[in-house]
Amino acid sequence: MTNPSPAARLRRLAADDSGSVLAETALVIPLLLVLVFGIVMVGRVAQAQVAVQSVAREAGRTVAVAPSAAEGLAAAEARSLAVAAGHGLALDRLSVDVDAGTFARGGTVRASASYEVQLGDLPLLGVVSVTVTSSHEQRIDLYRSRTAAAP
């Protein structure tokens, strides 16, 4: 038997691609995991943003159509909590602020809401949270009945 030359051994070693799949997989899997966790994170934040916008809009609308500012503010708090629960938001991380203004025909009701989205349960993110906010202005109708809103 002849001993192959060093050049022949080198050519044979270069042509051997066993183990390359393992190396490629080891490089690709971390990138795919980061991509998947990023997609989940963006989805959670987007869902929370839509929910917070809905909470602010409903709170403002509830006050604007109420017969009085006091009744409207009470109803807006209940309505905003119901909408938040419907969207699956944790009520302890939700903050809603409603300003009825002068509560007169043609006036403006302002509502703002903020929510802290917890992302700590996703791997690689640690204890990360994102706060989403939204505000809404609702005009009180000019042609409301006089008993519903003072002129």
Contact map, one row per residue, 1 for C-alpha under 8 A:
1110000000000000000000000000000000000000000000000000000000000000000000000000000000000000000000000000000000000000000000000000000000000000000000000000000
1111000000000000000000000000000000000000000000000000000000000000000000000000000000000000000000000000000000000000000000000000000000000000000000000000000
1111100000000000000000000000000000000000000000000000000000000000000000000000000000000000000000000000000000000000000000000000000000000000000000000000000
0111110110000000000000000000000000000000000000000000000000000000000000000000000000000000000000000000000000000000000000000000000000000000000000000000000
0011111110000000000000000000000000000000000000000000000000000000000000000000000000000000000000000000000000000000000000000000000000000000000000000000000
0001111111000000000000000000000000000000000000000000000000000000000000000000000000000000000000000000000000000000000000000000000000000000000000000000000
0000111111100000000000000000000000000000000000000000000000000000000000000000000000000000000000000000000000000000000000000000000000000000000000000000000
0001111111110000000000000000000000000000000000000000000000000000000000000000000000000000000000000000000000000000000000000000000000000000000000000000000
0001111111111000000000000000000000000000000000000000000000000000000000000000000000000000000000000000000000000000000000000000000000000000000000000000000
0000011111111100000000000000000000000000000000000000000000000000000000000000000000000000000000000000000000000000000000000000000000000000000000000000000
0000001111111110000000000000000000000000000000000000000000000000000000000000000000000000000000000000000000000000000000000000000000000000000000000000000
0000000111111111000000000000000000000000000000000000000000000000000000000000000000000000000000000000000000000000000000000000000000000000000000000000000
0000000011111111000000000000000000000000000000000000000000000000000000000000000000000000000000000000000000000000000000000000000000000000000000000000000
0000000001111111100000000000000000000000000000000000000000000000000000000000000000000000000000000000000000000000000000000000000000000000000000000000000
0000000000111111100000000000000000000000000000000000000000000000000000000000000000000000000000000000000000000000000000000000000000000000000000000000000
0000000000011111110000000000000000000000000000000000000000000000000000000000000000000000000000000000000000000000000000000000000000000000000000000000000
0000000000000111111100000000000000000000000000000000000000000000000000000000000000000000000000000000000000000000000000000000000000000000000000000000000
0000000000000001111110000000000000000000000000000000000000000000000000000000000000000000000000000000000000000000000000000000000000000000000000000000000
0000000000000000111111100000000000000000000000000000000000000000000000000000000000000000000000000000000000000000000000000000000000000000000000000000000
0000000000000000111111110000000000000000000000000000000000000000000000000000000000000000000000000000000000000000000000000000000000000000000000000000000
0000000000000000011111111000000000000000000000000000000000000000000000000000000000000000000000000000000000000000000000000000000000000000000000000000000
0000000000000000001111111100000000000000000000000000000000000000000000000000000000000000000000000000000000000000000000000000000000000000000000000000000
0000000000000000001111111110000000000000000000000000000000000000000000000000000000000000000000000000000000000000000000000000000000000000000000000000000
0000000000000000000111111111000000000000000000000000000000000000000000000000000000000000000000000000000000000000000000000000000000000000000000000000000
0000000000000000000011111111100000000000000000000000000000000000000000000000000000000000000000000000000000000000000000000000000000000000000000000000000
0000000000000000000001111111110000000000000000000000000000000000000000000000000000000000000000000000000000000000000000000000000000000000000000000000000
0000000000000000000000111111111000000000000000000000000000000000000000000000000000000000000000000000000000000000000000000000000000000000000000000000000
0000000000000000000000011111111100000000000000000000000000000000000000000000000000000000000000000000000000000000000000000000000000000000000000000000000
0000000000000000000000001111111110000000000000000000000000000000000000000000000000000000000000000000000000000000000000000000000000000000000000000000000
0000000000000000000000000111111111000000000000000000000000000000000000000000000000000000000000000000000000000000000000000000000000000000000000000000000
0000000000000000000000000011111111100000000000000000000000000000000000000000000000000000000000000000000000000000000000000000000000000000000000000000000
0000000000000000000000000001111111110000000000000000000000000000000000000000000000000000000000000000000000000000000000000000000000000000000000000000000
0000000000000000000000000000111111111000000000000000000000000000000000000000000000000000000000000000000000000000000000000000000000000000000000000000000
0000000000000000000000000000011111111100000000000000000000000000000000000000000000000000000000000000000000000000000000000000000000000000000000000000000
0000000000000000000000000000001111111110000000000000000000000000000000000000000000000000000000000000000000000000000000000000000000000000000000000000000
0000000000000000000000000000000111111111000000000000000000000000000000000000000000000000000000000000000000000000000000000000000000000000000000000000000
0000000000000000000000000000000011111111100000000000000000000000000000000000000000000000000000000000000000000000000000000110000000000000000000000000000
0000000000000000000000000000000001111111110000000000000000000000000000000000000000000000000000000000000000000000000000000000000000000000000000000000000
0000000000000000000000000000000000111111111000000000000000000000000000000000000000000000000000000000000000000000000000000000000000000000000000000000000
0000000000000000000000000000000000011111111100000000000000000000000000000000000000000000000000000000000000000000000000000000000000000000000000000000000
0000000000000000000000000000000000001111111110000000000000000000000000000000000000000000000000000000000000000000000000100100000000000000000000000000000
0000000000000000000000000000000000000111111111000000000000000000000000000000000000000000000000000000000000000000000000000000000000000000000000000000000
0000000000000000000000000000000000000011111111100000000000000000000000000000000000000000000000000000000000000000000000000000000000000000000000000000000
0000000000000000000000000000000000000001111111110000000000000000000000000000000000000000000000000000000000000000000010000000000000000000000000000000000
0000000000000000000000000000000000000000111111111000000000000000000000000000000000000000000000000000000000000000000010000000000001010000000000000000000
0000000000000000000000000000000000000000011111111100000000000000000000000000000000000000000000000000000000000000000000000000000000000000000000000000000
0000000000000000000000000000000000000000001111111110000000000000000000000000000000000000000000000000000000000000000000000000000000000000000000000000000
0000000000000000000000000000000000000000000111111111000000000000000000000000000000000000100000000000000000000000001010000000000000010000000000000000000
0000000000000000000000000000000000000000000011111111100000000000000000000000000000000000000000000000000000000000000000000000000000011100000000000000000
0000000000000000000000000000000000000000000001111111110000000000000000000000000000000000000000000000000000000000000000000000000000000000000000000000000
0000000000000000000000000000000000000000000000111111111000000000000000000000000000110010100000000000000000000000000000000000000000000000000000000000000
0000000000000000000000000000000000000000000000011111111100000000000000000000000000010000000000000000000000000000111000000000000000011100000000000000000
0000000000000000000000000000000000000000000000001111111110000000000000000000000000000000000000000000000000000000100000000000000000001111000000000000000
0000000000000000000000000000000000000000000000000111111111000000000000000000000000100000000000000000000000000000000000000000000000000000000000000000000
0000000000000000000000000000000000000000000000000011111111100000000000000000000110110000000000000000000000000000100000000000000000000000000000000000000
0000000000000000000000000000000000000000000000000001111111110000000000000000000100000000000000010000000000000011100000000000000000000111000000000000000
0000000000000000000000000000000000000000000000000000111111111000000000000000000000000000000000000000000000000010000000000000000000000011100000000000000
0000000000000000000000000000000000000000000000000000011111111100000000000001001100100000000000000000000000000000000000000000000000000000000000000000000
0000000000000000000000000000000000000000000000000000001111111110000000000001101100000000000000000100000000000010000000000000000000000000000000000000000
0000000000000000000000000000000000000000000000000000000111111111000000000001000000000000000000000100000000001110000000000000000000000001110000000000000
0000000000000000000000000000000000000000000000000000000011111111100000000000000000000000000000000000000000000000000000000000000000000000010000000000000
0000000000000000000000000000000000000000000000000000000001111111110000011011001000000000000000000000000000000000000000000000000000000000000000000000000
0000000000000000000000000000000000000000000000000000000000111111110010111011000000000000000000000001000000001000000000000000000000000000000000000000000
0000000000000000000000000000000000000000000000000000000000011111110000010000000000000000000000000001000000011000000000000000000000000000011110000000000
0000000000000000000000000000000000000000000000000000000000001111111000010000000000000000000000000000000000000000000000000000000000000000000100000000000
0000000000000000000000000000000000000000000000000000000000000111111110110000000000000000000000000000000000000000000000000000000000000000000000000001000
0000000000000000000000000000000000000000000000000000000000000000111110110000000000000000000000000000000000000000000000000000000000000000000000000011100
0000000000000000000000000000000000000000000000000000000000000000011111110000000000000000000000000000001000000000000000000000000000000000000000000001100
0000000000000000000000000000000000000000000000000000000000000010011111111000000000000000000000000001001000000000000000000000000000000000000000000000000
0000000000000000000000000000000000000000000000000000000000000000000111111100000000000000000000000000000000000000000000000000000000000000000000000000000
0000000000000000000000000000000000000000000000000000000000000010011111111110000000000000000000000000000000000000000000000000000000000000000000000000000
0000000000000000000000000000000000000000000000000000000000000111111111111111000000000000000000000000000000000000000000000000000000000000000000000000000
0000000000000000000000000000000000000000000000000000000000000110000011111111100000000000000000000101000000000000000000000000000000000000000000000000000
0000000000000000000000000000000000000000000000000000000000000000000001111111110000000000000000000000000000000000000000000000000000000000000000000000000
0000000000000000000000000000000000000000000000000000000000000110000000111111111000000000000000000000000000000000000000000000000000000000000000000000000
0000000000000000000000000000000000000000000000000000000001110110000000011111111100000000000000000100000000000000000000000000000000000000000000000000000
0000000000000000000000000000000000000000000000000000000000100000000000001111111110000000000000010000000000000000000000000000000000000000000000000000000
0000000000000000000000000000000000000000000000000000000000000000000000000111111111000000000000000000000000000000000000000000000000000000000000000000000
0000000000000000000000000000000000000000000000000000000001100100000000000011111111100000000000000000000000000000000000000000000000000000000000000000000
0000000000000000000000000000000000000000000000000000001101100000000000000001111111110000000000010000000000000000000000000000000000000000000000000000000
0000000000000000000000000000000000000000000000000000001000000000000000000000111111111000001000000000000000000000000000000000000000000000000000000000000
0000000000000000000000000000000000000000000000000000000000000000000000000000011111111100000000000000000000000000000000000000000000000000000000000000000
0000000000000000000000000000000000000000000000000010011001000000000000000000001111111110000000000000000000000000000000000000000000000000000000000000000
0000000000000000000000000000000000000000000000000011001000000000000000000000000111111111111000000000000000000000000000000000000000000000000000000000000
0000000000000000000000000000000000000000000000000000000000000000000000000000000011111111111000000000000000000000000000000000000000000000000000000000000
0000000000000000000000000000000000000000000000000000000000000000000000000000000001111111100000000000000000000000000000000000000000000000000000000000000
0000000000000000000000000000000000000000000000000010000000000000000000000000000000111111100000000000000000000000000000000000000000000000000000000000000
0000000000000000000000000000000000000000000000000000000000000000000000000000000000011111110000000000000000000000000000000000000000000000000000000000000
0000000000000000000000000000000000000000000000010010000000000000000000000000000000011111111011000000000000000000000000000000000000000000000000000000000
0000000000000000000000000000000000000000000000000000000000000000000000000000000000011001111111000000000000000000000000000000000000000000000000000000000
0000000000000000000000000000000000000000000000000000000000000000000000000000000010011000111111000000000000000000000000000000000000000000000000000000000
0000000000000000000000000000000000000000000000000000000000000000000000000000000000000000011111000000000000000000000000000000000000000000000000000000000
0000000000000000000000000000000000000000000000000000000000000000000000000000000000000000111111100000000000000000001100000000000000000000000000000000000
0000000000000000000000000000000000000000000000000000000000000000000000000000000000000000111111110000000000000000111100000000000000000000000000000000000
0000000000000000000000000000000000000000000000000000000000000000000000000000000000000000000011111000000000000000111000000000000000000000000000000000000
0000000000000000000000000000000000000000000000000000000100000000000000000000100100000000000001111100000000000011110000000000000000000000000000000000000
0000000000000000000000000000000000000000000000000000000000000000000000000000000000000000000000111110000000000011100000000000000000000000000000000000000
0000000000000000000000000000000000000000000000000000000000110000000000001001000000000000000000011111000000001111000000000000000000000000000000000000000
0000000000000000000000000000000000000000000000000000000000000000000000000000000000000000000000001111100000001110000000000000000000000000000000000000000
0000000000000000000000000000000000000000000000000000000000000011000010001000000000000000000000000111111000011100000000000000000000000000000000000000000
0000000000000000000000000000000000000000000000000000000000000000000000000000000000000000000000000011111000111100000000000000000000000000000000000000000
0000000000000000000000000000000000000000000000000000000000000000000000000000000000000000000000000001111100100000000000000000000000000000000000000000000
0000000000000000000000000000000000000000000000000000000000000000000110000000000000000000000000000001111110111000000000000000000000000000000100000000110
0000000000000000000000000000000000000000000000000000000000000000000000000000000000000000000000000000011111100000000000000000000000000000000100000000111
0000000000000000000000000000000000000000000000000000000000000000000000000000000000000000000000000000001111100000000000000000000000000000000111110000111
0000000000000000000000000000000000000000000000000000000000000000000000000000000000000000000000000000000111110000000000000000000000000000001111000000000
0000000000000000000000000000000000000000000000000000000000000000000000000000000000000000000000000000111111111000000000000000000000000000001110000000000
0000000000000000000000000000000000000000000000000000000000000001000000000000000000000000000000000001101001111100000000000000000000000000111100000000000
0000000000000000000000000000000000000000000000000000000000010011000000000000000000000000000000000111101000111110000000000000000000000000111100000000000
0000000000000000000000000000000000000000000000000000000000010000000000000000000000000000000000000111100000011111000000000000000000000011110000000000000
0000000000000000000000000000000000000000000000000000000110110000000000000000000000000000000000011110000000001111100000000000000000000011100000000000000
0000000000000000000000000000000000000000000000000000000100000000000000000000000000000000000000011100000000000111110000000000000000001111000000000000000
0000000000000000000000000000000000000000000000000001101100000000000000000000000000000000000001111000000000000011111000000000000000001110000000000000000
0000000000000000000000000000000000000000000000000001000000000000000000000000000000000000000001110000000000000001111100000000000000111100000000000000000
0000000000000000000000000000000000000000000000010001000000000000000000000000000000000000000011100000000000000000111110000000000000111000000000000000000
0000000000000000000000000000000000000000000000000000000000000000000000000000000000000000000011000000000000000000011111000000000011110000000000000000000
0000000000000000000000000000000000000000000110010000000000000000000000000000000000000000000000000000000000000000001111100000000011110000000000000000000
0000000000000000000000000000000000000000000000000000000000000000000000000000000000000000000000000000000000000000000111111000001111000000000000000000000
0000000000000000000000000000000000000000100000000000000000000000000000000000000000000000000000000000000000000000000011111100111111000000000000000000000
0000000000000000000000000000000000000000000000000000000000000000000000000000000000000000000000000000000000000000000001111110111110000000000000000000000
0000000000000000000000000000000000000000000000000000000000000000000000000000000000000000000000000000000000000000000001111110111000000000000000000000000
0000000000000000000000000000000000001000100000000000000000000000000000000000000000000000000000000000000000000000000000111111110000000000000000000000000
0000000000000000000000000000000000001000000000000000000000000000000000000000000000000000000000000000000000000000000000011111110000000000000000000000000
0000000000000000000000000000000000000000000000000000000000000000000000000000000000000000000000000000000000000000000000000111110000000000000000000000000
0000000000000000000000000000000000000000000000000000000000000000000000000000000000000000000000000000000000000000000000111111111100000000000000000000000
0000000000000000000000000000000000000000000000000000000000000000000000000000000000000000000000000000000000000000000000111111111100000000000000000000000
0000000000000000000000000000000000000000000000000000000000000000000000000000000000000000000000000000000000000000000001111000111110000000000000000000000
0000000000000000000000000000000000000000000000000000000000000000000000000000000000000000000000000000000000000000000001110000111111000000000000000000000
0000000000000000000000000000000000000000000000000000000000000000000000000000000000000000000000000000000000000000000111110000001111100000000000000000000
0000000000000000000000000000000000000000000010000000000000000000000000000000000000000000000000000000000000000000000111100000000111110000000000000000000
0000000000000000000000000000000000000000000000000000000000000000000000000000000000000000000000000000000000000000011110000000000011111000000000000000000
0000000000000000000000000000000000000000000010011001000000000000000000000000000000000000000000000000000000000000011110000000000001111100000000000000000
0000000000000000000000000000000000000000000000001001100000000000000000000000000000000000000000000000000000000001111000000000000000111110000000000000000
0000000000000000000000000000000000000000000000001001100100000000000000000000000000000000000000000000000000000001110000000000000000011111000000000000000
0000000000000000000000000000000000000000000000000000100110000000000000000000000000000000000000000000000000000111100000000000000000001111100000000000000
0000000000000000000000000000000000000000000000000000100110010000000000000000000000000000000000000000000000000111000000000000000000000111110000000000000
0000000000000000000000000000000000000000000000000000000010010000000000000000000000000000000000000000000000011110000000000000000000000011111000000000000
0000000000000000000000000000000000000000000000000000000000011001000000000000000000000000000000000000000000011100000000000000000000000001111100000000000
0000000000000000000000000000000000000000000000000000000000000001000000000000000000000000000000000000000001111000000000000000000000000000111110000000000
0000000000000000000000000000000000000000000000000000000000000001100000000000000000000000000000000000001111111000000000000000000000000000011111010000000
0000000000000000000000000000000000000000000000000000000000000001000000000000000000000000000000000000000011100000000000000000000000000000001111110000000
0000000000000000000000000000000000000000000000000000000000000000000000000000000000000000000000000000000011000000000000000000000000000000000111110000000
0000000000000000000000000000000000000000000000000000000000000000000000000000000000000000000000000000000010000000000000000000000000000000000011111000000
0000000000000000000000000000000000000000000000000000000000000000000000000000000000000000000000000000000010000000000000000000000000000000000111111101100
0000000000000000000000000000000000000000000000000000000000000000000000000000000000000000000000000000000000000000000000000000000000000000000000111111100
0000000000000000000000000000000000000000000000000000000000000000000000000000000000000000000000000000000000000000000000000000000000000000000000011111111
0000000000000000000000000000000000000000000000000000000000000000001000000000000000000000000000000000000000000000000000000000000000000000000000001111110
0000000000000000000000000000000000000000000000000000000000000000011100000000000000000000000000000000000000000000000000000000000000000000000000011111110
0000000000000000000000000000000000000000000000000000000000000000001100000000000000000000000000000000001110000000000000000000000000000000000000011111111
0000000000000000000000000000000000000000000000000000000000000000000000000000000000000000000000000000001110000000000000000000000000000000000000000111111
0000000000000000000000000000000000000000000000000000000000000000000000000000000000000000000000000000000110000000000000000000000000000000000000000100111
